[in-house]
Amino acid sequence: MEPVEVNAGAWYLRALRDDDRLSDVRALRLLGVPDPAAYVRSADRAWSDETALRWAVCVPTTGELAAVVGVDASGTVRGLARDGFADALADAVDPASRCAAALLSVDPGPLRTALP
């Protein structure tokens, strides 16, 4: 399936990006991702394979990645926020979980603080 954008109140969830228009590489490095470009490709494959849905939780005015949240096909919910953006992750968990429940037919569990 194609990635789905989700409105999470003060934040919005979109597919992870690394292209000539928008790149999440810098923010993913701040989250400790050793190879951000590979991580973005992996997230794209997971959407296509319907094995996991991962979103960048973004500042609406800039598109800047504040956190990452994801739900896999077993219903495991994982997320990690950049320093100062814990509220972004907290606000994104419910909309991401509801979307994953509908799209993957899973029963999402509680948030595990880890990179999805």
QUIJO-V26265 format. One record per residue. N is the residue number from 1. RES is the residue in one small letter. SS is DSSP state (h for helix, s for strand, l for the rest). PHI is phi in whole degrees, 0 to 359 (none if undefined). Layout:
<<N	RES	SS	PHI> <N	RES	SS	PHI>>
This chain:
<<1	m	l	none> <2	e	l	276> <3	p	l	302> <4	v	l	245> <5	e	l	275> <6	v	s	227> <7	n	s	273> <8	a	s	239> <9	g	l	73> <10	a	l	283> <11	w	s	232> <12	y	s	227> <13	l	s	253> <14	r	s	219> <15	a	l	297> <16	l	l	294> <17	r	l	226> <18	d	s	206> <19	d	l	219> <20	d	l	287> <21	r	l	260> <22	l	l	205> <23	s	s	228> <24	d	l	264> <25	v	h	304> <26	r	h	300> <27	a	h	295> <28	l	h	294> <29	r	h	298> <30	l	h	297> <31	l	l	274> <32	g	l	92> <33	v	l	284> <34	p	l	291> <35	d	l	229> <36	p	h	302> <37	a	h	298> <38	a	h	293> <39	y	h	296> <40	v	h	296> <41	r	h	298> <42	s	h	296> <43	a	h	297> <44	d	h	299> <45	r	h	297> <46	a	h	297> <47	w	h	298> <48	s	h	299> <49	d	h	279> <50	e	l	60> <51	t	l	262> <52	a	s	193> <53	l	s	241> <54	r	s	236> <55	w	s	234> <56	a	s	274> <57	v	s	267> <58	c	s	241> <59	v	s	288> <60	p	l	300> <61	t	l	283> <62	t	l	239> <63	g	l	80> <64	e	l	293> <65	l	s	287> <66	a	s	258> <67	a	s	201> <68	v	s	232> <69	v	s	225> <70	g	s	206> <71	v	s	228> <72	d	s	263> <73	a	l	294> <74	s	l	269> <75	g	l	94> <76	t	l	288> <77	v	s	253> <78	r	s	231> <79	g	s	198> <80	l	s	212> <81	a	s	248> <82	r	l	290> <83	d	l	307> <84	g	l	86> <85	f	l	237> <86	a	h	301> <87	d	h	294> <88	a	h	297> <89	l	h	295> <90	a	h	302> <91	d	h	289> <92	a	h	273> <93	v	h	300> <94	d	h	296> <95	p	h	297> <96	a	h	294> <97	s	h	296> <98	r	h	296> <99	c	h	295> <100	a	h	296> <101	a	h	301> <102	a	h	287> <103	l	h	278> <104	l	h	253> <105	s	l	54> <106	v	l	239> <107	d	l	249> <108	p	l	298> <109	g	l	268> <110	p	l	287> <111	l	s	293> <112	r	s	253> <113	t	s	282> <114	a	l	193> <115	l	l	293> <116	p	l	286>>
